[in-house]
Amino acid sequence: MKSLKMQKLLLFVLSLTMLLALTACVTGDSDFSYVKKNGKLIIGYTDYAPMNYTDESGTFTGFDTELATLVCKKLGLEPQFVEIIWDTKEVELNAKSIDCIWNGLTITPERQETMEITKPYIKNAQVVLMKEGAAYNGTESLIGKTVVAEQGSAGEDTINADDNLKQANYVPKTLQTDCLMELKAGTADAAVLDLTLAKTMTGKGTSYEDIIIVDHLAEEDYGVAFRKGSDICAQVNKIFDELVADGSMAALADKYGLELAE
């Protein structure tokens, strides 16, 4: 009898220990607890004006840079920006080399399956750019021509989804800015890039004055991506709502010539 009571007591203690261990494990799995413990949010970005870039004075700035810094302040975290290769962004996110991708990331169903993405906050589109004076009559004009886009980007997805662009000589590049350099050098006939970047980096007063937008192909929305299941995402969404309500988000969008998502 005494042995039976002892067995029940041991079973109870074991169950309680397992419950406490499970609770600790769940707490440890909280993404916000993880970054809070580190005291910082490691933000993955690429050089992409007007979202994250270094201006002529050498200051690291941009819409996403300022927005992320503002959100981090509200979260009680220090922002740490780390430049990444766009094509390996999800690998770095899951390896915890970075805590989020905050760099004009296009929201797609495929990405939502593998990452926790915030509500849309900025509108964008994929556009075709060419040298001024080049002949263009729809994407059929680019069949057999050399077309560039950033590897792993929405621009690349747009090329793969367009029947005409599929028949172009597609050359993936590491950065969207690399695509502009190819156009300027004449080693590419066209580029498919983000409208937000194209508006900022081409035209009068820029390094790419003779490069123009000739077509709009696909509208899209930007979101911030966290690890799948991350509880940081919901907190950032709440802060986004606050920044929209007090006008801060709109003021920042106006500063960088962007349009807020509805």
Buried (B, 14 or more C-beta within 10 A) or exposed (E): EEEEEEEEEEEEEEEEEEEEEEEEEEEEEBBBBBBBEBEBBBBBBBBBBBBBBEEEEEEEBBBBBBBBBBBBEEBEBBBBBEEBBBBBBBEBBEEEBBBBBBBBBBBBEEBEEEBBBBBBBBBBBBBBBBBEEBEBEEBEBBBEBBBBBBBBBBBBBBBEEBEBBEBBEBBBBBBBBBBBBBBBEEEBBBBBBBBBBBBBBBBEEEEBEBBBBBBEBBEBBBBBBBBBEBBBBEBBBEBBEEBBEEEBBBEBBEEBEBBBBE
